[in-house]
Amino acid sequence: MSPVEAPLIAGIVGKAVQQQRQIYHEHYSSCAPAQADWGDPDMEDGALASLICCPLIHQGTVLGALTMGVPSANQYITDTLNTASMVSTILAAMLDRWKRIHQLHQSQRAALNIAQDIEASRAELQKSSEALHERSEALQNSNRDLESFAYAASHDLQEPLRKIIGFTELLEAELGSQLKEVPLEYMGYIKLSAQRMTHLIQGLLKYSRAATAVHELESCNLNSLFEDAIDALSLSIAQSGAKIEWHGELPILLGYPVLLRQLFQNLLENAIKFRGDQPLMIEVQSQRVNHEGAEYYQVSVSGMT
């Protein structure tokens, strides 16, 4: 009990605790009833004559109070007062030790609870790590299967194209002198389209492998890629009557050629598909635009960006 709490204690005990000193009261029977309220009928009748109260103090902290009394006056001699002081000192030390042991037990229980929580968290983390490892292995297996499939599909798709190119070259060699200019031009379109399809399949295979490894960007000439997209859609462009105009050169940048070529092809296909009743004019512009600190190139198709 601290000195701040001492005023809450009535009577001689409160005085001893508040002043933190031993108090000897020789004529306690003359005290006010409020001071002699002990909860004992004999004491409440004034049977207690002399009283000594010693605060239990340890290292400057009040832990309680030791009170002793007898029914007749003048019974406490000096040796008795010294003994009471010594006993109160021992009791204070014992109370302080009990308090520290109690606090230690509480700390041990708290540490045990923390250790149990840590162990539970460690087990949960280990479980999550194992699950993540299993998922990673499953993903690697899936990527290997995908790469194997892409390689097999690429090989199977390229074989017919090689035959188309080979037989077209044989026809050119055997009948080239007998054919007119237009049929020869058509055969050139067939061979060029087959070669372009071969490059597209090879690019897709390369990209599928890059998807399971570290991505490596390539230098891409957007002018060449856009021209490839136009060549791939030459028949659709001719049938739709679309006209293409260039305004400036497109830049060279780092990227994936297959995807950029497909982007341009999709852009042209959409323009042809949704051209409406008006003649289609596809405008390819390379105007550099600054927007919020970023630079990009604007491509305009039929006036729509």
C-alpha positions as CSV (number, residue, x, y, z in Angstrom):
1,M,0.0,0.0,0.0
2,S,1.5,3.3,-1.0
3,P,1.4,6.5,1.1
4,V,-1.1,8.0,-1.3
5,E,-3.6,5.4,-0.2
6,A,-2.9,5.9,3.5
7,P,-5.6,8.6,4.1
8,L,-8.2,6.0,3.2
9,I,-7.4,4.1,6.3
10,A,-9.0,5.4,9.5
11,G,-7.5,5.6,13.0
12,I,-4.0,4.7,14.2
13,V,-3.3,2.3,11.4
14,G,-3.8,5.0,8.8
15,K,-1.6,7.4,10.8
16,A,1.2,4.8,11.0
17,V,1.0,4.0,7.3
18,Q,0.8,7.6,6.3
19,Q,3.7,8.8,8.4
20,Q,5.6,5.5,7.7
21,R,6.7,5.1,11.4
22,Q,5.9,3.0,14.4
23,I,3.1,4.4,16.6
24,Y,2.6,3.3,20.3
25,H,-0.8,4.2,21.9
26,E,-0.8,3.6,25.7
27,H,-4.4,4.6,26.4
28,Y,-6.2,3.3,23.3
29,S,-9.4,2.6,25.3
30,S,-10.1,6.4,25.3
31,C,-10.0,6.6,21.5
32,A,-13.2,7.3,19.5
33,P,-15.4,4.4,18.6
34,A,-14.5,4.9,14.9
35,Q,-10.9,4.2,15.7
36,A,-11.6,1.1,17.7
37,D,-13.8,-0.7,15.1
38,W,-12.1,-4.1,14.8
39,G,-15.0,-6.3,14.1
40,D,-14.5,-8.0,17.6
41,P,-17.1,-7.5,20.3
42,D,-14.5,-7.6,23.1
43,M,-12.4,-5.0,21.4
44,E,-15.3,-2.8,20.6
45,D,-16.3,-2.8,24.3
46,G,-13.1,-1.0,25.0
47,A,-11.2,-4.1,26.4
48,L,-8.1,-3.1,24.3
49,A,-6.0,-0.6,26.4
50,S,-2.6,-0.3,24.8
51,L,-1.7,-0.6,21.0
52,I,1.4,-0.6,18.8
53,C,1.2,-0.3,15.0
54,C,4.2,-0.8,12.7
55,P,4.0,-0.1,9.0
56,L,5.4,-2.9,6.8
57,I,7.9,-1.1,4.7
58,H,10.4,-2.6,2.2
59,Q,12.7,-0.6,0.0
60,G,10.6,2.5,0.6
61,T,7.3,0.9,-0.3
62,V,4.5,0.4,2.2
63,L,3.1,-3.1,1.9
64,G,0.7,-3.1,4.9
65,A,0.7,-2.7,8.7
66,L,1.3,-4.9,11.8
67,T,-0.9,-4.1,14.8
68,M,-0.6,-5.6,18.3
69,G,-2.5,-4.7,21.5
70,V,-3.2,-5.9,25.1
71,P,-6.2,-5.3,27.4
72,S,-4.1,-3.4,30.1
73,A,-2.0,-0.3,29.9
74,N,1.8,0.0,30.2
75,Q,2.5,-3.5,29.0
76,Y,4.9,-2.5,26.1
77,I,8.4,-2.1,27.2
78,T,11.3,-1.0,25.0
79,D,12.4,-4.5,24.1
80,T,8.9,-5.3,23.0
81,L,8.8,-2.2,20.8
82,N,12.1,-3.2,19.2
83,T,10.8,-6.8,18.6
84,A,7.7,-5.5,17.0
85,S,9.8,-3.3,14.7
86,M,12.1,-6.2,13.8
87,V,9.1,-8.5,13.1
88,S,7.5,-5.9,10.9
89,T,10.7,-5.6,8.9
90,I,10.9,-9.4,8.4
91,L,7.2,-9.5,7.5
92,A,7.7,-6.6,5.0
93,A,10.6,-8.5,3.4
94,M,8.5,-11.7,3.2
95,L,5.6,-9.9,1.7
96,D,7.8,-8.2,-0.9
97,R,9.3,-11.6,-1.8
98,W,5.8,-13.2,-2.1
99,K,4.8,-10.3,-4.3
100,R,7.9,-10.7,-6.5
101,I,7.3,-14.5,-6.7
102,H,3.7,-13.9,-7.6
103,Q,4.8,-11.4,-10.3
104,L,7.4,-13.9,-11.5
105,H,4.8,-16.7,-11.8
106,Q,2.5,-14.3,-13.7
107,S,5.5,-13.4,-16.0
108,Q,6.2,-17.1,-16.5
109,R,2.6,-17.9,-17.4
110,A,2.6,-14.9,-19.8
111,A,5.9,-16.1,-21.3
112,L,4.5,-19.7,-21.6
113,N,1.4,-18.3,-23.4
114,I,3.7,-16.3,-25.8
115,A,5.8,-19.4,-26.4
116,Q,2.7,-21.4,-27.2
117,D,1.5,-18.7,-29.5
118,I,4.9,-18.6,-31.2
119,E,4.9,-22.3,-31.6
120,A,1.4,-22.3,-33.1
121,S,2.4,-19.5,-35.5
122,R,5.5,-21.4,-36.4
123,A,3.5,-24.5,-37.1
124,E,1.0,-22.5,-39.2
125,L,3.9,-20.9,-41.1
126,Q,5.5,-24.2,-41.7
127,K,2.1,-25.5,-43.0
128,S,1.7,-22.5,-45.3
129,S,5.3,-22.9,-46.5
130,E,4.7,-26.5,-47.4
131,A,1.5,-25.7,-49.2
132,L,3.3,-22.9,-51.1
133,H,6.1,-25.3,-52.0
134,E,3.6,-27.8,-53.3
135,R,1.8,-25.2,-55.4
136,S,5.1,-24.0,-56.8
137,E,6.0,-27.5,-57.8
138,A,2.6,-28.0,-59.4
139,L,3.0,-24.7,-61.3
140,Q,6.5,-25.7,-62.5
141,N,5.1,-29.1,-63.7
142,S,2.2,-27.3,-65.4
143,N,4.7,-24.9,-67.1
144,R,6.8,-27.8,-68.3
145,D,3.7,-29.5,-69.7
146,L,2.6,-26.3,-71.4
147,E,6.0,-25.8,-72.9
148,S,6.1,-29.4,-74.2
149,F,2.7,-29.0,-75.7
150,A,3.6,-25.7,-77.3
151,Y,6.7,-27.2,-78.8
152,A,4.8,-30.3,-80.2
153,A,2.0,-28.1,-81.5
154,S,4.5,-25.7,-83.1
155,H,6.2,-28.6,-84.8
156,D,3.0,-30.1,-86.0
157,L,1.7,-26.8,-87.4
158,Q,4.9,-25.9,-89.1
159,E,5.1,-29.2,-91.0
160,P,2.1,-28.4,-93.3
161,L,3.4,-24.9,-93.9
162,R,6.8,-26.2,-95.0
163,K,5.0,-28.5,-97.5
164,I,3.0,-25.5,-98.8
165,I,6.2,-23.5,-99.2
166,G,8.0,-26.4,-100.8
167,F,5.3,-27.3,-103.3
168,T,4.8,-23.7,-104.2
169,E,8.5,-23.4,-105.0
170,L,8.3,-26.6,-107.1
171,L,5.4,-25.2,-109.1
172,E,7.3,-21.9,-109.7
173,A,10.3,-23.9,-110.9
174,E,8.4,-26.2,-113.2
175,L,5.6,-23.9,-114.4
176,G,7.1,-20.5,-113.9
177,S,7.8,-19.9,-117.6
178,Q,4.3,-21.1,-118.6
179,L,2.4,-18.9,-116.1
180,K,1.3,-15.4,-116.6
181,E,2.2,-12.6,-114.2
182,V,-1.0,-12.7,-112.2
183,P,-0.8,-16.4,-111.3
184,L,2.9,-16.0,-110.4
185,E,1.9,-13.1,-108.1
186,Y,-0.7,-15.3,-106.4
187,M,1.8,-18.0,-105.8
188,G,4.1,-15.5,-104.3
189,Y,1.3,-14.5,-101.9
190,I,0.8,-18.1,-101.0
191,K,4.5,-18.6,-100.2
192,L,4.7,-15.3,-98.3
193,S,1.6,-16.1,-96.2
194,A,3.0,-19.5,-95.3
195,Q,6.3,-18.0,-94.4
196,R,4.6,-15.4,-92.2
197,M,2.5,-18.1,-90.5
198,T,5.7,-20.0,-89.8
199,H,7.3,-16.9,-88.2
200,L,4.2,-16.3,-86.2
201,I,4.1,-19.9,-84.8
202,Q,7.8,-19.7,-84.0
203,G,7.2,-16.4,-82.2
204,L,4.4,-17.8,-80.2
205,L,6.6,-20.8,-79.2
206,K,9.3,-18.4,-78.2
207,Y,6.8,-16.3,-76.1
208,S,5.4,-19.4,-74.4
209,R,8.9,-20.3,-73.3
210,A,9.5,-16.7,-72.2
211,A,6.3,-16.9,-70.1
212,T,7.9,-19.6,-67.9
213,A,11.3,-17.9,-67.6
214,V,12.7,-14.4,-67.3
215,H,11.2,-12.1,-69.9
216,E,13.7,-10.7,-72.3
217,L,12.5,-7.7,-74.3
218,E,13.7,-7.2,-77.9
219,S,14.2,-4.2,-80.1
220,C,11.1,-3.8,-82.2
221,N,10.8,-1.7,-85.3
222,L,7.1,-0.7,-85.2
223,N,7.2,0.3,-88.9
224,S,8.2,-3.3,-90.0
225,L,5.6,-4.8,-87.6
226,F,2.8,-2.6,-88.9
227,E,3.8,-3.5,-92.5
228,D,3.7,-7.2,-91.6
229,A,0.2,-6.7,-90.1
230,I,-0.9,-4.9,-93.3
231,D,0.5,-7.8,-95.5
232,A,-1.3,-10.4,-93.3
233,L,-4.6,-8.5,-93.9
234,S,-4.0,-7.6,-97.5
235,L,-7.0,-9.5,-98.8
236,S,-9.4,-8.0,-96.3
237,I,-8.0,-4.6,-97.0
238,A,-8.5,-5.0,-100.7
239,Q,-12.0,-6.4,-100.3
240,S,-13.1,-3.6,-98.0
241,G,-11.6,-0.9,-100.3
242,A,-9.7,0.6,-97.3
243,K,-6.9,3.0,-97.9
244,I,-3.9,3.3,-95.6
245,E,-1.9,6.5,-95.3
246,W,1.3,7.0,-93.3
247,H,2.2,10.2,-91.4
248,G,5.7,10.0,-90.0
249,E,7.7,7.0,-88.9
250,L,6.8,4.8,-85.9
251,P,9.5,4.5,-83.2
252,I,11.8,1.6,-82.4
253,L,11.3,0.4,-78.9
254,L,11.8,-2.7,-76.6
255,G,9.0,-5.2,-76.5
256,Y,7.7,-8.5,-77.8
257,P,7.4,-8.5,-81.6
258,V,4.8,-11.2,-81.7
259,L,2.4,-9.4,-79.4
260,L,3.0,-6.0,-81.0
261,R,2.4,-7.4,-84.5
262,Q,-0.8,-9.0,-83.2
263,L,-1.8,-5.7,-81.6
264,F,-1.5,-3.9,-84.9
265,Q,-3.3,-6.7,-86.7
266,N,-6.2,-6.6,-84.3
267,L,-6.3,-2.8,-84.6
268,L,-6.6,-3.0,-88.4
269,E,-9.1,-5.9,-88.2
270,N,-11.4,-3.9,-85.9
271,A,-11.2,-0.9,-88.2
272,I,-12.2,-3.0,-91.2
273,K,-14.9,-4.9,-89.3
274,F,-16.6,-1.7,-87.9
275,R,-16.0,0.6,-90.8
276,G,-19.7,1.4,-91.5
277,D,-21.0,2.6,-94.8
278,Q,-18.3,5.3,-95.4
279,P,-15.0,4.4,-97.2
280,L,-12.4,3.4,-94.7
281,M,-9.3,5.5,-94.3
282,I,-6.7,4.1,-92.0
283,E,-4.2,6.7,-90.8
284,V,-1.0,5.7,-89.2
285,Q,0.5,8.5,-87.2
286,S,3.6,8.6,-85.0
287,Q,3.0,11.8,-83.2
288,R,4.8,12.0,-79.9
289,V,2.4,13.0,-77.1
290,N,3.2,14.1,-73.5
291,H,0.6,13.3,-70.9
292,E,1.2,13.6,-67.1
293,G,5.0,13.3,-67.5
294,A,4.8,10.2,-69.8
295,E,5.6,10.1,-73.5
296,Y,3.8,7.8,-76.0
297,Y,3.0,7.6,-79.7
298,Q,-0.5,8.1,-81.0
299,V,-1.9,5.8,-83.7
300,S,-5.1,7.1,-85.4
301,V,-7.5,4.9,-87.3
302,S,-10.2,6.6,-89.4
303,G,-9.9,9.6,-87.2
304,M,-10.5,7.6,-84.0
305,T,-7.5,7.1,-81.6
